Structure formats: C-alpha cells, structure tokens
Amino acid sequence: MKVNIIGGGVSGLTAGIYLQMNGFETHIFEKHSLPGGLCTSWKKGEYTFDSCAHWILGSNTGSSFYKIWNEILDMKKIQFHNHEIRVEVGLKNNANKYGEKTFFLYTNLTRLEEYLIDLAPEDTKAIRAFIKPMRIMQKYDLPPILDDLPFLKSIVRGIKMMKYVEFVFLFLKIKNYTNYTYAKKFKNAFLRESFELLYDGEEVNMMVLTVPLAVFDKKSAGYPIGGSMAFAKKIEQTYTSLGGTMHYTTPVKKIITENGVAKGLLVRNNVAHYSDITLSAADWNYTVFDALDGKFINQEIIDLRDLKKLQIFYSVMQFSFGIAKDLAHFPHFFRIPLDEPLLSPDGTTYHRFEIHIYNYDSTLAPKGKTSVTVSFYTLEREFWIDARKHDRPRYRAAKTEFTKKIIDLLDKHLGGIKDSIEVIDVATPATFQRYTGNWKGSTQGWLPGKNLLAKSPINFYLPGLKNFYYSSHWNHAGGGLPIAIKTGRDVAKEICKANDIKFKTVRIH
Ligand SMILES: Cc1cc2nc3c(=O)[nH]c(=O)nc-3n(C[C@H](O)[C@H](O)[C@H](O)COP(=O)(O)OP(=O)(O)OC[C@H]3O[C@@H](n4cnc5c(N)ncnc54)[C@H](O)[C@@H]3O)c2cc1C
C-alpha cells in the first residue's frame, strides 16, 4: 500500500519511518532541498547557525519520549550537552543580598532550591512548595498525555493509570498559577522580579516552567551536539535506510481528491503522484485551505482559521553572528535588561534582549571563534511577511536598521566584538514562513492557551475526506519536537489500524 507524505519535517519523517516499519511504501515530498523543516541549522562561511534544538525532551533514558527517539534514530550515537544553568536573567530593579542583579535558573533542582533559600530564607515555605511538585512530576513519565494510556485493557495497565491520579490532582492544584501569580508568593523582591522576568516579561502558566525543569533535572532535555540539522539528518537516514523515498525540492501544489477520497499529489509541472493514502505533515492552514481549497472543513476548523479559539505561536527574528573570538567565558544563554526600550521595525517594543552563545558546541565554529544568536519573539509577523512580499527594499532596509542596533547592543554587552564579526545572518518571520510554509511564520504551531491539557485543536482527519491524514506540531497547542514525533508515530498507528495492520516497530540499531 502506497502512502504519499507532504513534508519532510520531523513529523513527516517520523510517520514515514513507522509506516515503512509496517510494510507501507512511502514517499515524502519536501519543498526544501533538505530534511528537518523547522528543526534546522544552516552554514554560512565557517559558521553554523542553529535555530531549533535548544532542548530535546527525552534525551535521556527512562521516558517514553526517549523510547520514541530511540526508535527513529540511534540515541546512543548522539552526544547531548546538559546545561547547568537554563538561563541567566538580568534584573533591572532589584539586587540579591550579594549585590548581584542576575538570577540563575539552575537545572539541578537541589541546587536551585538551595540557591533560592540562600537568597530568600524568609520565603523557604514558598520555595519548597515551588520545588515539591517538580519532584512529584519526576515520578511520572512526562507529559502524561503522551504515554500510551491504554484505558484499562489489563489490570497492570489499570494500576499504571491509577498512578497518574496523583499527578492529575497535582495539576489541578497548580494549573492556574502563572510565573506572575507565583512571584507574588515571595516576600523577597529579588525573587519576585526574577520570576516575573523568567519569560521575558510574559505571564506564562507555571506548568511551562515546571515540567521542563523537572525534566532538565533528570538530564533529559539536552542539546544535541552538532545542531538541529545534523539531528534531523539522522532521522532522515533512518527513513531512507528503511526503504522510504525522499523527493526533495518538490513543493506540493494540490492534494488530488475525487468524490471525497484523497487520491494523490500534484507537484510542479503539474506532475501527479497517486497513492492509496495521503498524509500531510506540512502546515495546517496550507493543507486545509490551499492544497485542499477549503473543501473539507467544519465550523471548528473555520474558528481555528479565524483565530477564535487559539492564537498562533510567536514567530521569531533571529540574528546570527559568526564572531572571530573565543567566547567560552560567557554564559551560554542570558537575558539582559535594556537601558532604553528597543523598537523593532515591526512595531514591537523590547525591554530585554537574549543572547545565545554556542560556546558549548565546538562543531558550530572553528577553534577560537563562536556562533552567537540573538532572538526576538514577535507577534507582528505580518510586517515582515508583507514587506518581503510587496516591498523588498523596505524589507531589506528594516532588517539592516534593526541589525545595526543589535550589533551595537552586542558590542556593548560582549565587550567590543564589533570588529570581530565575520558573518551576519538575519532570519525574519518571512524567512521561517518561506522555508517551511508555517502559517504566519509560527515557530511552534498554536500558542498554548490557559488550559494546557485542552483537547487537541486539530485531529488526524478532515471532515468528509477519506484516505487522508494530517500530522504535525499543529495537532497540539504548544508544538515542539515532542509533539512532532508523537503525532508522526500516532498517525502511523492510526493508518495501520484503519488497514487492519498490527502496529509494530523494527529495531534500527
Ligand atoms: C527558533 C526555533 C526554536 C525552537 N526551539 C525548539 C526547542 O528547543 N525544542 C523543541 O522541541 N522545539 C523547538 N522548536 C519547534 C520545533 O522546531 C517544531 O515544533 C518542529 O520542528 C515542527 O515539526 P513539524 O514536522 O511538525 O513541522 P515543520 O518542521 O514545519 O515541517 C513541515 C515540513 O513540510 C514542508 N512543506 C511545507 N509545505 C510544503 C509543500 N507545499 N510541499 C512540500 N513540502 C512542504 C516544510 O518545508 C517542512 O519541511 C523551535 C522552532 C524554532 C523555529
């Protein structure tokens, strides 16, 4: 049975791998010349700039994510770097008792707890209450929704499910807290300001902080040395080694349908590729409203398109610099408050800026040199997308104007690097949209709403269309690589089930 897959991002590759393992003949049609989609890095001169895999959930043994990763690539062959400090946050107003204005978010929970209590013994109770849920979370395979919860098929499995009851109670207890509401629990002004600034001044549900921290502590959210493209290529190698076929530089124009049945794909030069099953692992909006001309929709889909239910995840301005200096003495990731607000050409005002120094991955730059990125998340993506489309000189001028400001800031904060900058690369929301097709340059699909465990916004099917499936990070709000591999695996299982095939995995290493 033949399956055509649109998109060679992580979700499409994962689905392709499992379908190959289960006897399907699959073909992936990818518009780019490389695999990975948003999971990417690129080379410019002697430098490699990375854009995705800051942390891979499940990089260490012991979680179901590790099991999935290890089914699609040989995890033992990947060297993961685990940071001791997740981020260093510069404060504007308050210093701690040592006169320092920097907050260290340690990844080791014991160290973090000791650090916080040392700084604010008066908040010991609130600090312990912050750490304790993460210790409880660590008893579980996180996130719990991603386990194959089997709905009481056997007593053993039933007992396993019971285990999650404690987690659900914990979740219900803390689900409404945000970093802002939690900050208010602290008497210590330094801790209060630190918690408010953890997400660049944004108010974020505490689960977004605590679940990753619980995982970081277990050294299971590492960065893959070599970067995102090297990582994605390993998944692609598994796919082709199982007999899958990649069709690169082949954008899919339309999904061919006949009487409510998906029949194949129309690619460039109006070449048609027919198949028994079609799976789109490309952007959601493109799939539904462009490739299928909006013919297979319902009110729920219309509400999603009109952004009545969820918002689209941030897009990003990524400034990458190749600097001919050894910057090993700097922290790998820090956020600095700005003396003056920084106005982006897209109208967003920033009060802080984040610097990512890849001094922990020697494969990204020659010895003595360093790859550095500065990222600004934005919701004003239309500015960049429209300017690139309709007014290229304005687009270029806006990029140049913003880049100059960033270089000045970098020069100030990294101690005179201006003359050592050898390579500059600027990616805007228009770049992310152009290369991967993601709607409005979203970096992770939908922005999670307040209810983090809400029902998936998108499922694997479209109303009224047979032999068609959909999987990608758009399936679950929050997106990210874990969602991409989970949806890729699950959709393959769904296809097996619909075709009376008992889903199996094949050892690949
Ligand atoms: C700056 C940045 C930082 C990130 N950091 C992290 C992180 O630290 N951890 C984490 O887990 N996640 C991170 N993410 C998110 C993660 O990269 C994505 O959620 C994930 O890679 C999405 O995978 P996907 O396969 O669902 O979609 P995509 O990667 O979007 O794949 C879709 C594929 O379909 C192709 N395609 C689209 N249209 C067509 C067409 N018409 N014809 C043919 N092919 C088409 C695209 O080219 C692409 O290859 C980050 C993303 C960005 C941009």
The ligand as a Gaussian input file, in Angstrom:
#p B3LYP/6-31G(d) Opt

LIG

0 1
 C       13.712000      29.287000      16.562000
 C       13.062000      27.987000      16.940000
 C       13.415000      27.373000      18.146000
 C       12.808000      26.169000      18.527000
 N       13.229000      25.545000      19.673000
 C       12.726000      24.320000      19.979000
 C       13.255000      23.558000      21.074000
 O       14.203000      23.968000      21.750000
 N       12.682000      22.359000      21.369000
 C       11.638000      21.861000      20.638000
 O       11.154000      20.777000      20.948000
 N       11.135000      22.540000      19.568000
 C       11.651000      23.739000      19.218000
 N       11.166000      24.419000      18.126000
 C        9.966000      23.924000      17.445000
 C       10.223000      22.750000      16.502000
 O       11.277000      23.063000      15.629000
 C        8.948000      22.496000      15.675000
 O        7.826000      22.451000      16.528000
 C        9.031000      21.167000      14.908000
 O       10.269000      21.066000      14.241000
 C        7.856000      21.070000      13.926000
 O        7.971000      19.904000      13.152000
 P        6.856000      19.516000      12.085000
 O        7.368000      18.366000      11.328000
 O        5.551000      19.377000      12.774000
 O        6.675000      20.789000      11.151000
 P        7.747000      21.506000      10.143000
 O        9.097000      21.496000      10.731000
 O        7.126000      22.801000       9.808000
 O        7.734000      20.560000       8.882000
 C        6.862000      20.722000       7.809000
 C        7.620000      20.378000       6.528000
 O        6.711000      20.462000       5.429000
 C        7.376000      21.086000       4.350000
 N        6.364000      21.670000       3.480000
 C        5.515000      22.701000       3.759000
 N        4.724000      22.956000       2.713000
 C        5.069000      22.075000       1.738000
 C        4.599000      21.847000       0.427000
 N        3.636000      22.569000      -0.124000
 N        5.164000      20.847000      -0.291000
 C        6.168000      20.096000       0.240000
 N        6.650000      20.287000       1.473000
 C        6.102000      21.256000       2.227000
 C        8.267000      22.101000       5.006000
 O        9.303000      22.531000       4.151000
 C        8.752000      21.333000       6.234000
 O        9.927000      20.612000       5.955000
 C       11.785000      25.596000      17.697000
 C       11.460000      26.206000      16.496000
 C       12.098000      27.370000      16.098000
 C       11.778000      27.964000      14.761000

